[in-house]
Each structure stands twice: as structure tokens, then as C-alpha cells.
């Protein structure tokens, strides 16, 4: 098994930080706050999937960047510099279809929910794992992933994607979602 080259992250010292012109430190920091009261659930972000089959109905609430759902712009988010962060509402019985991010690691953290089954596929091998509240999984780039809420209640999870502007994911050629237009 080969290992990925170790990434080197620069050390940012206080003297390296420049507060944006025309802003105080307080104004700059406040512009980097995303308050729950100003968020809305976006049931349309993945509507093209739900229109095909209601089992794919999920809602995204964006905080940092727009994620990889295909939403190009959202003036209500903190701009993404290194990753995106959102929450996703998973109705009971819903499914997130098998998909791949070739340009980013994706992390799922279950805030609420008791039986979220993850499907991980690589080169024909399928692995399943069940997550519950406060469980996390990190899926490397280049690996297919999908999920299903097998619980009887709505679930809520955090989603982080390790790229500030991730490429929209693709689906296996034999999956019906792969043929849909956004």
C-alpha cells in the first residue's frame, strides 16, 4: 500500500495576518460567523435527485462555502478558504446515492440519528458501516460513498469537504442518478 505524500502547511504567525482593508478586527471576525438564526434549510440543493425518486430527498444548511451539491453561490455563508462545512437533514428512509469526490476528503459527523448506514465502494469491493450519534467517518478522495437513514426518525449530520470549492461529485455509470440533469 502506498502512502500519500505528507502535506506541508505553512505556519501563519500573527504578523502574517492582514485584516481586510476597511474592517476592524471585530467586523472581520463577525463576517466569519454563520449564525443558525440566519440559516435556512435548502431542500432544493439536491432536488434533481428527489424529483427522480423521493427516497433521495435531503436538505442542506450551508455554513462555510457551498459544498459540492452544485450550488454555485450563497452570499449567506462564510467564504471557504480551505474546506466547506454544512449540515444535512436526512429524513427517515432517505438515501444519499453512491457518489465520488475525486478532489477532496469528505467527513460525515452524525449529530442526531441512530442508524445511518454508509456504503463505501472501491474497485468493486463494497464495505458497509452503521453510524449513530456522535460517530464520524472520513472518506478519502477517489472512493465511492453513499448512505441511508435506516432509523425511524429524521437524522442530522455535519458534512465537511476538504476543498474550498469541490468539484460536483459523479455517480457510478449504472446508477440512475448518473443520467439526471441538474
Backbone torsions as a table, in degrees:
resi	resn	phi	psi	omega
1	UNK	NA	129.0	178.3
2	UNK	-88.6	151.1	177.8
3	UNK	-107.0	148.1	179.4
4	UNK	-69.6	148.2	177.1
5	UNK	-62.3	144.5	-179.2
6	UNK	-69.9	129.9	179.9
7	UNK	-84.1	141.6	178.5
8	UNK	-108.7	122.7	179.1
9	UNK	-104.7	134.6	-178.4
10	UNK	-69.2	150.6	174.6
11	UNK	-86.2	122.9	179.9
12	UNK	-100.6	114.4	179.5
13	UNK	-94.5	157.8	179.3
14	UNK	-52.0	-36.8	179.7
15	UNK	-70.3	-15.9	179.6
16	UNK	-83.6	-15.2	-174.9
17	UNK	-86.3	129.0	176.6
18	UNK	-115.8	121.1	175.8
19	UNK	-73.0	133.1	-178.6
20	UNK	-52.9	140.7	-178.9
21	UNK	-56.6	136.4	178.2
22	UNK	84.4	2.0	-179.7
23	UNK	-121.0	145.5	169.6
24	UNK	-82.4	168.1	175.9
25	UNK	-57.6	-44.0	-179.7
26	UNK	-61.2	-43.2	179.0
27	UNK	-65.7	-40.3	180.0
28	UNK	-64.4	-47.3	-179.6
29	UNK	-63.8	-42.2	179.0
30	UNK	-61.5	-31.9	178.4
31	UNK	-71.1	-10.6	179.8
32	UNK	-105.0	13.7	178.3
33	UNK	-104.7	131.9	174.6
34	UNK	-117.2	107.3	-176.4
35	UNK	-89.7	140.0	179.6
36	UNK	-53.9	-40.1	-177.1
37	UNK	-63.3	-17.4	178.8
38	UNK	-103.0	3.1	179.6
39	UNK	-91.7	154.4	171.1
40	UNK	-134.1	148.3	175.3
41	UNK	-73.5	129.7	178.8
42	UNK	-104.4	95.2	178.0
43	UNK	-79.2	-7.6	-178.7
44	UNK	-94.4	-11.7	-176.9
45	UNK	-56.2	-37.1	-179.6
46	UNK	-120.5	26.8	-176.7
47	UNK	-59.3	-33.5	179.8
48	UNK	-58.2	-31.0	176.6
49	UNK	-76.0	-46.4	-177.7
50	UNK	-65.7	-31.5	176.8
51	UNK	-65.3	-31.3	177.5
52	UNK	-73.4	-43.8	-179.2
53	UNK	-155.4	121.3	-177.9
54	UNK	-56.9	-17.9	178.3
55	UNK	-61.2	-22.7	-177.4
56	UNK	-90.3	7.5	-177.4
57	UNK	-71.2	119.8	177.5
58	UNK	-146.5	160.9	179.5
59	UNK	-125.3	141.3	177.9
60	UNK	-109.6	140.4	170.6
61	UNK	-123.2	112.9	-172.5
62	UNK	-89.3	140.7	177.3
63	UNK	-122.1	-54.0	178.7
64	UNK	-120.3	118.0	-178.8
65	UNK	67.1	-178.1	-176.7
66	UNK	-103.8	0.2	179.1
67	UNK	72.6	-155.7	-175.3
68	UNK	-119.1	23.5	-177.8
69	UNK	-81.2	-7.2	-178.1
70	UNK	101.5	-1.8	174.8
71	UNK	-73.6	121.5	-176.3
72	UNK	-81.8	-34.6	-173.0
73	UNK	-147.3	142.2	174.6
74	UNK	-150.5	105.1	-177.1
75	UNK	-68.2	-9.0	-175.9
76	UNK	-94.9	8.1	-179.4
77	UNK	-106.5	159.4	169.0
78	UNK	-73.1	129.2	-180.0
79	UNK	-58.2	138.0	179.8
80	UNK	-82.0	131.1	175.6
81	UNK	-108.4	-35.7	-175.4
82	UNK	-133.2	-18.9	-177.0
83	UNK	-162.0	168.8	173.2
84	UNK	-114.0	156.1	180.0
85	UNK	-144.0	128.5	176.5
86	UNK	-148.6	170.2	169.8
87	UNK	-112.5	155.4	-179.0
88	UNK	-132.4	127.8	174.9
89	UNK	-89.8	128.4	-178.7
90	UNK	-117.9	98.7	177.0
91	UNK	-58.8	152.8	177.6
92	UNK	-54.2	131.7	178.3
93	UNK	84.7	-5.8	-177.7
94	UNK	-73.7	162.5	179.9
95	UNK	-135.0	137.2	168.4
96	UNK	-100.2	115.0	-172.2
97	UNK	-63.8	153.6	175.9
98	UNK	-54.0	127.7	-179.3
99	UNK	-150.5	168.6	-177.7
100	UNK	-132.7	137.8	169.6
101	UNK	-108.8	115.7	-178.9
102	UNK	-87.5	-12.2	-172.4
103	UNK	-116.7	6.1	-175.3
104	UNK	-163.2	146.8	167.0
105	UNK	-70.5	146.3	176.2
106	UNK	-126.9	132.1	-178.0
107	UNK	-115.9	132.6	174.3
108	UNK	-115.8	127.8	176.2
109	UNK	-124.1	119.7	-176.0
110	UNK	-83.7	115.0	176.6
111	UNK	-83.8	-42.4	-176.8
112	UNK	-144.1	130.6	179.0
113	UNK	142.2	150.4	-172.0
114	UNK	-122.6	-5.8	179.2
115	UNK	-156.2	75.1	177.3
116	UNK	-100.9	109.9	-178.6
117	UNK	-90.5	124.8	176.3
118	UNK	-101.2	136.6	176.5
119	UNK	-111.6	122.2	-179.8
120	UNK	-119.9	127.5	-177.8
121	UNK	-130.9	134.1	176.6
122	UNK	-144.8	117.9	176.9
123	UNK	52.5	41.9	175.9
124	UNK	89.9	-12.1	178.0
125	UNK	-92.2	128.7	-179.0
126	UNK	-111.7	130.6	176.7
127	UNK	-124.1	140.4	177.1
128	UNK	-122.1	146.4	173.2
129	UNK	-145.9	148.8	-179.9
130	UNK	-109.5	128.8	177.9
131	UNK	-108.2	151.2	175.8
132	UNK	-132.9	-174.9	-175.9
133	UNK	-50.2	133.4	177.7
134	UNK	69.4	13.4	172.0
135	UNK	-89.3	154.4	-178.3
136	UNK	-137.4	147.3	170.5
137	UNK	-136.1	139.8	175.3
138	UNK	-113.3	119.1	-178.2
139	UNK	-105.8	119.5	-179.1
140	UNK	-65.6	158.6	174.4
141	UNK	-62.8	152.3	177.1
142	UNK	83.7	6.8	179.9
143	UNK	-118.7	130.9	176.0
144	UNK	-71.2	143.4	176.8
145	UNK	-144.9	147.9	175.8
146	UNK	-155.1	171.0	-178.2
147	UNK	-152.2	163.3	175.8
148	UNK	-144.1	133.8	172.9
149	UNK	-85.6	101.8	-179.6
150	UNK	-90.9	2.7	177.6
151	UNK	-77.6	175.0	-179.1
152	UNK	-97.0	-2.5	179.7
153	UNK	-124.0	161.4	174.1
154	UNK	-59.3	142.4	177.1
155	UNK	-114.6	161.2	179.0
156	UNK	-137.0	130.1	178.9
157	UNK	-136.3	154.8	171.1
158	UNK	-91.0	143.7	177.3
159	UNK	-128.5	124.0	174.8
160	UNK	-119.5	134.7	176.4
161	UNK	-120.5	127.2	-173.0
162	UNK	-79.4	48.6	177.9
163	UNK	-158.0	131.0	-177.6
164	UNK	-66.6	-25.1	177.7
165	UNK	-140.3	74.1	-176.1
166	UNK	-66.0	150.0	175.2
167	UNK	-69.4	142.3	177.3
168	UNK	-59.4	132.5	-176.7
169	UNK	-67.6	162.4	174.7
170	UNK	-118.1	165.9	-174.0
171	UNK	-119.4	157.0	176.3
172	UNK	-56.1	143.0	-177.6
173	UNK	-55.1	-32.5	-177.3
174	UNK	-88.2	3.1	178.8
175	UNK	-88.7	135.7	-177.5
176	UNK	-58.2	-30.4	-179.8
177	UNK	-66.0	-25.6	-179.1
178	UNK	-64.0	-21.7	-177.4
179	UNK	-93.1	-5.7	-175.7
180	UNK	-80.8	146.7	173.2
181	UNK	-90.0	140.4	177.1
182	UNK	-76.2	NA	NA
